[in-house]
């Protein structure tokens, strides 16, 4: 049993109040610019000083360990929450927002139906970091089907871990944030950030980010938001420079 910390209630001492950060040796920075070609930026908002992801059609997904929210804030607009649906002992929660003042003008997100591939797939992490502003980074997937973490026994996770090519670390307020993975030429929502664990082994620091594995819950997610079948992907068809952008980012942060 690993000892984990909830992203909604912890903060690493040297991370101040920034969201997803990039470690560069002993320093850290946040990618707070709008990432050209990287998906999902406009879908990640604020839930109780943590994060949530707009799915489209008035529905948001986040982490259940975040306190029951009353408002979802996206790009400076507050949306009242009408009702919530928890996933039992799984660290996921969905809620429907009010359309009184209109809904966000965003296409429906595609939920990943396939497992990430360790050491092959890159995951784009986007979090709100306690309201300090969105930021993002890219790591490789390190492992899948993790289910022996304390606290949420029905949650299956995949994870990333810092190393020679991975420098992105989640901090306070990134709970409920997004993990996007490219599959067959499109970007899909593959995970929701839930937990972080930091280990020091032989003087080397390892930061693990655990994301709820949405391929395991896609049927329930689509049932809640009213789809009897998986919707046709409607967003983020592969742009010519997307793959090159990921490679460029990986080279720059090494």
Buried (B, 14 or more C-beta within 10 A) or exposed (E): EEEBBBBBEBBBEEBBBBBBBBBEEEEBBBBBEEBEBBBBBBBBBBBBBBBBBBBBBBBBBBBBBBEEBEBBBBBEEBBEBEEBBEBEEBBBBBBBBBEEEEBBEBEBBBBBBEBBEBEEBBBBBBBBBBBBEBBBBBBBBBBBEBEEBEEBEEBBBBBBBBEEBBBBBBBBBBBBBBBBBBBEEBBBBBBBBBBBBBEEEEEEEBBBBBBBBBBBBBEBBBEBBEBEEEBEBEBBEEBEEBBEBBEEBBEEBE
